[in-house]
């Protein structure tokens, strides 16, 4: 049977698709009825993979419905697809063109389907994201308080108090959601046994990085975006750099690593050894992030709490 690849361009109101080989195209609404009708159509087609772009959440409904039907869904990074389009000379950008590019990307690159987060995990991730937004707003308001005229300081203080109350409510929601799920709680407890990893770090990793504990260390580093890539050409040797991956997870891992450098004996010793060897601070921190992620990955793979004797 011929492998079939489906590319679906997602917008807020509609879905544009292309099927390769053959070139068949379709358009449907991005709502419950449209997504379920499309799932039925694609189940009959039996594609090898269905490729979607990450579009800030508009893809969640169709990706969830297709995944629930057992279809091989792949949600890919939009930048990778645009780079692929440029490399193949496709500079025009319309919904139908994007759908064809996604299908061609799937045919050529053959990305592996990965498990999507379930509804509970998506809800918890949304709560964590909202918590980070509120923390950012509190910081911004405190910065304004320091430089504002006396006539508006009372209003800023009241806003800060309200935001801090919302932060407390969200923390309570997080705790209730975690306590209600035994699998999450077990994983979060194991991650928090590692010094430097707190409730926020561990919850974000369990919800936004469901692959943790299932991949090898190199695959995990690439997935999070802390794998350094060469920038060499001819006799020129450029600086290695990290990019791509899951920014929200990487940000939480960065904060956890800074804490681990202070209080985790293994990470602290590793960091000091790198600095003593002449590594600049940023390079040393990224190396510590990879080491910490490798440790956490191994802990969840074996469901074993932190043990510095076996690191």
N, C-alpha and C positions, 0 to 999 in steps of 0.2 A: 504493500500500500504506500502511495506517495505521501511524504511528510507534508503537512499543511501548516503554514504559519499565518496567524491573524495579527494585524496591527490595528489598535484602536486609539484614535486621538480623542481625548476627553476634554470637554468644555463644561461650563456650568449647566447649559441647557440641553446639549445633545452629544451623541457619540458618533463619530465617523470612523468607519472601518474599511480595511482592505484585506483580501485573502490571497496568499501566494502559495503555490503557483496558480495561475488562472486569471488573476487580476480582478476578481469580483469585488465590488464595493457596496457598502450599505451605510445608511444613516438611521439612527433611532434616537428617541428622547432619553435623556439622562435622569430618569425617574424609575420608581419601582416597577411599573408596568413595562416600560421600554427595556429595562435591564433583564427582567425575567424572560421576556420574549426573545431577547438576544441569546440568553443562556440556553434556551430550548433549541434555537437554531444552531448554536455552536456545538451542543451535545451531539446533534445528528451529524455534524461535519467531522467530529473527532479530530481536532487539530493537535499537532505536536506541541505547540506552545502558542499562548496568547500574550502579546506584548503591549503593555500600557506605559505611559509616562507618569511619573509622580508629578501631580499638578496642585499641590497644596491642600489636598483633601477631596477634591472633586472626583477623584478616581476611587474613593473608598467604597461607594455603593456598588459599582459594577464589579470591582475586584472581589469584594466580599461575596456577592451573589455567585459569580463564576467559580470562586474557590469552594464555596459550599456545595456546588454541583459536581465537584471533583475534577474540574477542568484545570489544565496546566497554566496558571496565570503567572506572569513575570512583570513586576513593576520596576522599571528601569529609571536611571538618572537622566533627566532631560538634557543635561550638558553633554553626556555621552552620545545621545542620539543626534544632537545638532552637530557635534564634531564629525560623526559618521556621515551625516548629510553633506557637510562641506567637503569631506574627503571624496565623496562620490559625485561631486559637482552639482548637487541639488541645492540651489540657493533660494529658490522660491519657497514661500511659507504660507500655505493655506491648510485648512483642516483636512481636506482630502489628500493633499500632498504629504502632510505629516503622517497620516494613517499608512500611506504606501511606504514611507521611509521607515516607520516602525516595523512593518512587516519585513522589509528588506533587511533591517537591522537584526531582527530575529532569525532570519534565514542565514545570514552571514556569521553572526557572532554566536548564535545558539546559547543564549543565557539560560542557566538552570533555574527552574521554578523553585522558589523558597517558600516556606510556610508563612502565611499571613497571620497577623495578630487577630485573635478572636475579639468579639464585641467587648468583653470585660477588659481585655488588655488595651483596646483602643480607648475605652472610657477612662482608664487609669492614666494612660499617656496624655490624654487631653487635660486631666486634672493637674498632672505634673507640669505641663506646658503653661497652663493658666497660673500656677503657683510661681513659676519663673517670671512670667509677665508682671505679676503683682509685686514681686521682690524688686524688679527693675523700676516699677513706678514709684515704690517707696524710696528707692535710692535717688531717683530723679527729683522727687518732692523735697527730700532732705537737702539736696544740693541747691534747690531754689530757695529754701528757707534761709540758707546762709547768706544769700546775696540780695534778697528781696527787701522792698521798702516795708517799714513797720505797718503800714496800712493794710497789707495783704498777708502778713505773717499768721494772724489768727486763722484765716481761711486755710492756709497751707497746713498748719498744725492739725486742724480738724480733718483734712483730707488724709493726712498721714495716719491719724488714729483710726479712721474708717478702713483704710487699706490694711492696717495691721490686724484689725478685727476680721477682715475677709481672709487674711492669711491664716489666722487661727482656725477659722471654719474649714478652709481647704485642707489644712493639716489633719483635722479631725476626719474629714471625708477620706483622705488617703489611708489613715489608720484603719478605718472601718472596712474599706475595700480590701486591704491586704489581709486583715484578720479573717475575712469571710472566705478566702481562697487558700486552702491548705497547701496547694502546690506552690503558689507564689510565696507564701509565708516561709515554707521550708527553704526555698532558694534564697530568699532575702536574708533569712537568718544565717545561712552559710556564708553569703557574701559579706555580711556585716561582721562576721568573725575575723575578717582581715582588717587590721588596723589601717585607718585612712578611708575606709568605705563606710559611709553613714546611711541613714534611711533614704535620703534623696537619691544618692548615687545608686544604691542597690535597687530601689524601686524602678528607676529609669532604665537600668540595664535589663531587668527581668521583663519589663513591658515593651521596651523599644529595641531590644536586642535578643529576640527569642532564640536565635542561633547559638547564643553563648552556652558552651558545654557540648556542642554538637560538631563543631568544625575544628580543624587543626590551628595551631597558633598563627601561621602565615595567612591563612584564609581569614581568620578573625581580625588580624591587624589590618588587612586590606579592606575588610567590610566596614570597620570603624573609621578608616581613613588615616591611620598612623603608620602606614608602611612607606618608607622613603623610596622615591623613584630616582633613577639616574637621570642626569641632564648632560650627557656627554655627546660630543660630535667631533669626529676627526681627532686632532690632538688636544682639543679643548676639553677640560674636565670641569664641569659645572658643579654647583652645590646640589646635594640631594635635597629633595623637598617632599613634603606630604601634601596630599590634596584629595578631594572626593570623600566618599564615605558618609556616615551618618553624623551630621554636625551636632545634633542635640546630645547624642551619646558621647561623642568626643569631648564636648564641653564639660559634661558631668565627670568623665574620666579624668580630665585635666584637673578639675578641682579636687577630686579624690587623690590624685597623684601628689599634688602640692601638700595635702594633709599627710599622705604616707611618707613623703620625704622628711617630714618633721617627726612622725611618731612610729613609723613602721621600721623596725631595725634592719630588715632585709633591703627594702627600697632605699632607706637612708644610707646604708653602707654602699649600695650600688651607685647612688647619685654622687656621693663623696669620692668614690673611686674614679668616676668619669671626670669630675671636675679636676681632680688631682692629675689626671692624664692629659689635661689641657682642653677638654671639650668645653665649648661655650655653654652658658646656662640653658638656653632654649633647646639645644641639641640633647643635653643631658636629661632635661625634663621629658622630651618626647621618647627617649630611650627608656626612661622609667615608666612612662605610660604603657609602652609595649610590654615591658616586663610584668607590670601589675596586671594588665589584661591577660597575659599568658597564665599567670597564677590563678586569676579568677576563673578563666576558662577551664583549667585543670580541676579546680575545686568543684565546679558544677558538673563536670564530666563524670567525676567519681562520687559526687554528692558528699564531699568530705570537708569539714570545717578547716580553717586556717591552722597550719602546723609549720612553724618556721624551720623545724628540723628536716622537713621533707621538701623544701622549696629548691 
